[in-house]
Amino acid sequence: MMTNRHSIPVTVLTGFLGSGKTTVLNRLLSDSRLSDTAVIINEFGEIGLDHLLVTHSTENLIVLNNGCLCCTVRGDLVQTLCELEMKVSSGEIPPFRRVVIETTGLADPAPILHTLMADPAVTPRWHLEGVIATVDAVNGAHTLVAHEEALKQAAVADRILLTKSDIASADELTAVRYQLRGIAPGTPIIETIDGTVDPAAILAVGLYDAAGKIADVRHWLLREQQNDGRNIAHHHNHAGHGKAADHPHDVNRHDDRIRAHCIIVEEPVSWTSFSYWLELLAAMRGEQMLRVKGIVAVSDHPEQPLVIHGVQHVFHPPVKLEKWPSADRRTRVVFITRDLQIEELEHTLRKFGKADRVSALAVP
Amino acid sequence: MKADLIFINGSVYTVDAARSWASSVAVADGKVIAVGTDTQTDSLKGPSTRTVDLRGRMMMPGIIDVHNHHTRGGQADLYETNISPTLSFEQVLAVVRKRASEIAPDEWISGGIWGSNIVSNLYKKAARDALDTASPDNPVMLRDDSQHSRWVNSRALKFMGVGSETPDPEDGEIVRDPDNGEATGLLLERASTLAETALAKTVKDAAGRNMSSTRRAVQILNSFGVTGYQDANTMLPYLQALSALDAKGELTAWCVASLPAHQPLMGTDVFGDELIARREEFRSRHVRPDFVKIFMDGVPTTKTASMIEPYTPDQLYGCCFRGEALVSIPELARWIAKCEEHGLSTKIHCAGDGAVRDTLDAIDVVRSFNGPGRMHQIAHAGFIDPADIPRFKSLDVIADLSPIIWYPSPIIEAIQAAIPEKRSSRYWPNRDLLEAGVLMAAGSDWPVVSNPDPWLGIEGMVTRRNPKGGFPGALWPEQALDLADVIEIYTRNAARATGLDVLTGTIEAGKSADLIIIDRNLFEIQSDELADARVLSTYFEGNLVFERD
């Protein structure tokens, strides 16, 4: 199954309570480039829309003065998306070209992502564009340790917006960046001031941009490893983060449990076997896989790699690329995991994925 | 320590590791304290010791039945219309007609078991019409010999709220006449639940009835020499009945319970995770909720078993139908891993060789991810691809055999009609399993068979023939086992397979005094007389729980 490129992109905006997600959303909504956006706010959301003139309202659906639609999730997300679609068909609301879903600050975003990635009522007409997480530069390091939800939000993100970076101390910034590198290696981090962010930088981050190209593959495949994966192991010694290396482990306990692993297979794989292995991983280790992203060389069409991504036990249908994004034609999959040993990935891939020449790299 | 009870002058087959014989067994506090010669146990005799002279008779450990549905067996005995699986279609109707004439209108006629051999009659609306003629005013629900199908009349469909328009439930089928689309009254797999639920609603004091059924079931088991058993699908009300009975001191057998992972055909709201979470509520000395039951497929007679090679072509399924597994390999692996995490083993129903293979694959997945774990049982392990036999051993999987179902009989005839001869004749590779070092245990599957008589199974495993006659021939006779191996399968191995081996399964010092006295020495008779063996006395924990008049 492949994603329909004519489906409507959905961006999920997540972030812990007080991390500035609402401010970011407000800034985005006032940008004219987003005038054809429908915004879905979880009913516990705290968005303040008072300053935006409300021109029309039916039930829980409001049309903002910039033309955006805004509604809250009653019932479930699937129902809300269907209602939006029906209202467009009946002419009740104007058509829109994208959807932004703001999750509640306390939510684990995984269920929403699962719906968008795999619910058969959703996937034909909507697709998960990307996940944006706001992380508060001042309190982030603490929040990521203290709150499981915050950690999951960052782990599944395609972009992390580091908010309040203008008021954070250098130490706080270093600490939060250090934390994020363990939880979300390779995920671009964008510092924002007062919630201002260029929509282009965060709304076309997923696997499927308008042209059907994969804009983001390189980001999460960790550039450093493309030539020599062993470099990853030295990641934490990079210059400029000297402070982080000294960072006390007591505030960084996730280091012990949250790990990014990268699996590389030299030869093209049988998709039947490889996808069976992924299915087994999802069944046996779903809870321990916060996020999986990768590019796979398949023996049936080695020139058109498949892009895979999954959150916990749910995988998005694979997306076939027209061509490889770089000269490296190897299968590379990054796993952000909790309490998962890399050896397990490696030997189960050999056995059930029927892949030889597998190497596995731990990313600290 | 002095003995409470000493058996002397017997032929005591201990089924210990050396398969040794003794003449005397001494019992104290419900346990065996010594096994040996009469002289050796003599010193244990005290003033209050009772001595039983076995007069040369054979004694052996109590039998363990690793697969039955005891509550339903007891219930069938106490409350239901008894139909023998050898009856013809017309004969079944006659039984129903007679019953209908005896009871008040709208009272249910429920019972079984009809033989799979009449199933071909039930794919036409005429089948329902015939049952309606036999019982126009009473709802009828008859279970088949696989217990996976039901045959109901129009009155029952009305009580069930089912018409010809009703869509099939998931994993079930309300069979319809291909000529006119009308329900024929045959309900396959999960469609059976609709009938069972409607019937259950009419039962007053279900709890009391379950307790009586359980009590009766254990009496029947004890009368055949069974002192331990594994219930193969123990639903919440059955657990409650077991637990209540044990609290009253009336449970005279070890009962290992298998909690249903999925909603059982019989209909109950509590299963899977919810029931697993509650399991310790029901644990007692003799009630051991240590297994989870998972169904991988249906049964070959209705072509719901998952087979590696296609079934014999027919009109309904065409040329290349293989049945299908109910649970995917990753999903099953996840279940097994979860059970192991809870300290539970699984009993996995696999009637077809495809289901067996998938299950072994799933256990392989669990072992590959999690390393060695608990033993699991594959139930009804009859169709096994030769390549899969050694995997039982390497993956620590037990074969739960159902010998009473498979010697030449109506069910075998129905299986042979459904599956090409090349495959159906190679059914129950017991000798191959033995030689591969696989732990085998055996169960009755009562009330799939009309009583849980293990002696039929014992003879059948030795002779590969029907002990009752009437169905000539032997099924794959090369796979016959020796009596000593078969006895082990029914005692010592069964104890290992159910996790009861620290308690029972052999006659050895320290084990529970679960002892049976038989009217003949099994090793001194012809193999076709094994099923004639009668249990004279059954002792459970040193207490006499059955004595033949």
Interface residues (C-beta under 8 A of the other chain):
Chain A: E279 L280 A282 A283 M284 R285 E344 H347 T348 K351 F352
Chain B: S328 I329 P330 E331 A333 R334 A337 V365 V366 S368 F369 N370
